[in-house]
Amino acid sequence: MSLESILEFLNKPFVFGNLSFTPFSIIKGVLLFVALLVLTAFVKRLLRSKVLPKAGLDHGVSVAVSTLVGYIVLVVGLLVILPVMIPGFDLSTLSVIIGAVSFGIGFGLRNVADNFVSGLILLIERPIKVGDRIEVEGVYGTVRQIRARSTTVSTNDHVDIIVPNSQFISSQVTNVSHSGNNVRYRIPVGVHYQSDVHLVKKALLEAADLCPNVLEKPVPSVRFLEFGDSSLNFELWVWTDTFFNRPQTMRSEVNFNIWEMFKKYEIEIPYPQQDIYVKELPSAPSS
């Protein structure tokens, strides 16, 4: 096959209604689309890692803004590439395509569209962002990535759970980190009825002070909750901004210190007990 025949085939027009294209225009459009994807990824990475952090935005906000900008660059680029790939492509043709896509959404892509729109809402309103500690539909973990259709939540067991974006819009979401990483933990403990309650308070506060991950402000505090069936029940309230995503680790660290302080001050943690009173013994049977 000669070079002339190859060039003739590449420039041969194919007509479909008002649209016409050539193999050469399709190849050129595909190459431009690949370049657009590379450009979009570069812009997102540049904004996320360089520009936005220097502007004082945190990581979660930087990811949201860079993702939105990436979508805008992608849409604008497609509107530029399509007329190059398909000569004669205009807004009227675009309206026909949008109508066809809407028809397809009505029949089989409704959930995909719902999740995509929900993803845009998440990026614009930012009820959650990358790095937040959340709970939704029984899933408790850290937001690792927000994509167009779904969000990846990583649990403390290093298990990644893929949650559809629509669940964050239609369900109740608990966001521990929405207003910051300061989290308060309540650590319950019971002591013997013969214990000095003021000494118990002192021991609990000292246990909190020994924990390096407990914040000095807000200061730890102790609450005397109730006179229980077998113990005097207290709660130690502590704040942390480092273990906000590891509650069990935080409680374990404080509990170790409580145990040491109770041994130091000889404070007893009672076992559950019951007192049984026998009013009258049964009489012995007559012989």
JOKAKA-V456790 format. One line per field, one symbol per residue. ss: DSSP state (2 for helix, 1 for strand, 0 for the rest). psi: psi as a letter, one per 40 degrees, with the letter a starting at -180 (. if undefined). burial: + if it has 24 or more other C-alpha atoms within 12 Angstrom, else -. Layout:
ss = ???
psi = ???
burial = ???
This chain:
ss = 00222222220011110011112222222222222222222222222222222200002222222222222222222222222220000022222222222222222222222222222222222000000011110011111111000111110000011111222222001110000000111111111000002222222222222000000000001111111000011111111100000022222222222222222200000000000000000000000
psi = hiddddddddehihhhbeiiiiddddddddddddddddddddddddddecddddeeiidddddddddddddddddddddddddddghehadddddddddddddddddefddddddddddddddddfdiiheihihhfehhahhdhhaddihhhhieefhhhhhhdddedeihhhhdedeiehhhhhhiiiiideihdddddddddddddeheehidhiiiihhhdihideihhihhhiiiedfdegddddddddddddddddddefhhhiihihhhhhdhiiihhi.
burial = --------------------++++++--+--++--+---+--++--++---+------+++++++++++++-++--++--+++++++-+-----------------------+++++++++++--+++++++++++--+++++++++++++++++-----+++++++++---+-++++---+++++++++++----+--++++++++++-+-+++----+++++------+++++++++++-+++++--++-+++-+++-++----+++------------------
